[in-house]
Amino acid sequence: TWAWADPLAMWVWWDPEAVTHWQPARIEVPLEGAVRGATLLDRRVGPFNARVAMAVEAPAFHAELAATLLRD
């Protein structure tokens, strides 16, 4: 199997119904300290401020990506 993060993120934006499992998460971007600017994700402890796509219809994604890349 293979996955490309950016095309997959765009596909989920374009067709959120393709996600088969969402999980609540807390996402933060610290502005100071050793991890300044890093995107920190915690799926264990709330309060949650986002939801993360954990599973998608992979065959449909692969077909759409191939069709897009092969388009004239």
C-alpha positions in Angstrom: 0.0 0.0 0.0 1.0 3.6 -0.4 -0.3 6.9 0.8 0.6 10.5 0.0 -0.4 12.9 2.8 -1.1 16.1 0.8 -3.2 14.5 -2.0 -5.1 12.5 0.7 -5.8 15.6 2.8 -7.1 17.4 -0.4 -9.3 14.4 -1.2 -10.8 14.3 2.3 -11.5 18.1 2.0 -13.1 17.5 -1.4 -15.1 14.4 -0.3 -15.4 14.1 3.6 -17.9 11.3 3.1 -14.9 9.1 2.0 -13.7 9.0 5.6 -14.8 5.9 7.3 -13.6 6.7 10.8 -13.1 10.1 12.5 -11.6 10.4 16.0 -11.8 13.5 18.2 -8.4 15.0 19.1 -6.8 18.0 20.7 -4.4 19.9 18.5 -2.1 22.7 19.7 0.8 24.6 18.2 3.0 26.0 21.0 4.5 29.4 20.4 7.4 29.1 22.8 9.7 26.5 24.1 11.5 23.5 22.6 8.6 22.4 20.5 7.8 25.9 19.3 5.8 25.7 16.0 5.3 22.0 16.1 1.8 20.6 15.6 1.0 18.6 18.7 -1.9 16.1 18.6 -3.4 14.2 21.5 -6.2 11.8 20.9 -6.5 10.8 24.6 -7.3 13.9 26.6 -9.9 16.6 25.8 -11.2 19.1 25.6 -11.1 18.2 21.9 -10.9 21.0 19.3 -10.6 18.9 16.1 -11.4 15.6 14.5 -8.8 13.4 12.8 -9.5 11.2 9.8 -8.3 7.7 10.9 -9.5 5.6 7.9 -10.7 6.3 4.4 -11.9 4.3 1.4 -8.4 3.6 0.2 -9.3 2.0 -3.2 -11.5 5.0 -4.1 -8.6 7.4 -3.1 -6.1 5.4 -5.2 -8.4 5.4 -8.2 -9.1 9.1 -7.9 -5.4 9.9 -7.6 -4.5 7.8 -10.5 -7.2 9.3 -12.7 -6.1 12.8 -11.7 -2.4 12.1 -12.4 -3.2 10.5 -15.8 -5.6 13.2 -17.0 -4.5 15.2 -20.0 
